[in-house]
């Protein structure tokens, strides 16, 4: 859904370049590309000889691929891979070190960063992908399953709360991996797994996404600018900018996409949504949960 993504106003992501250049690659280069993409570029950190052995290609093939991606040679490509992996896996304390204090108040700096994240996320948003996902979420016959990671669990819960009011067949997957096999029993053709995964990416979520696809479900992924490894399983991907002057990444740009989707789904399912909301209001009134 993004072309030549530049998450840090730097060069394009290596993974995006590899995908863009597929049509220009030879069979051996595509084989090498698949090895790099399959392990989120980690294979590219080893020596050129070991990488050639792992991909079952020649060392000149590696050099040719590096040059097709715009690098002078393998060392330059490897440095770019190293930087990209370091950015994806940056630890909270490392992020705090780079967020050096400045003259403005933290509220001003944080607001400016979030505003920039939202604008850059929207600049890169593929409206066709947004519309396709909105159509999918509006289909009452489609069962929806939502799941987030350690940090993004609240995003999944927030999305679930709204969708569950608008339409039937919406399930929040338990955060404990030990019960995921039970959730998989209900995932198959006609099901969608909506998963949230930002750096540092969680292996358990990737495994579940793969199993869901094997069962016949489609995956919608919300991730950061670098892209979770779950992208390989996802039918639709939303990448959002997350960096702010903090130890933690911000998911406010992700929440903007969530709320826009909620608004669009409610519009598309206006009649049935109004009936569900009216019934819910009657139940709230009868239970006297809220005052007034």
C-alpha positions, 0 to 999 in steps of 0.5 A: 500500500506504500511506494518507496516508504521512507519512514525516517526521511531516509532511503527506501526500505530494503524490503520494499525495494526488493518487492518493487524490483521483482520483475527486473530480477533474474531467477537467481536474484529472485531466489536470493530476494526470497531468502532475505524477505523470508527472514526479515533481512536477517540473513543479509547480516552474515558474510557474502559467502554464507549468504550465497550458501544459504540462498544457493546462489553465487556471490556475483549474484549477491553483488548484482542484486545489491547494484540493482537495488541502488547500492555500490556493492554488498557492503553498502547493502549490508550496512543499509540492512543493518540500519533498517533492522536496528531501527525496527528493533530499537529498544525503549531505552535507546529511543529515550536516548535519541529523544534529547531534551529541547527548548520547547515543552514536552507537550509542544514537542510531542504534539508536533511529532504526533501531528507529523506522524498523522500527516505522513501516515495519511500521505502514504495511505492507499485509499483503495486499500482503505475502501477494500478493508471497509467493504470487508468489515461491513460484510455482516456475513464475515466473521471478524477476529481482532488481536493486538500485541503487548502495546497494541492490545488496547488498539485492538480492544478499542476497534473491537468495542466499536465494531461489535456495536455496529455489526454482529460476528465480531470477536476479540481474541484472548491475549494468551497464546495458550487459547489461540488454537480454540480461536483458530477453530472459528477462523476459515473462509469468510473470516478476517483476522485483524492484527496489530503489531509494531516494533519490537514484533512478536513472534507469536502474533506472526505464527497465529497470522500464518495459521489463520491464513492456512485455515482460509482466513484473510489477515488485515495488519496494522503496523509501523513504518518498517512493517511487521513480518506479518506482512507476508501473510496479510491481504491488506496492510496499513503502515503508520508512523509511530516515532515520538520523543519518548521511550515508547512508540505512539499509536495515535496515527493507528487510532486515526485509521481505526476511527476513520474505518469505524465511521466508514463501516457505520455509514456502509451498514447504516440501517443495521447499525442504527438498529443495533445501536437502538437496541443497545441503548434500550438495554443500557436504559433497562439495566440502569448502568448509567445515570440519567 
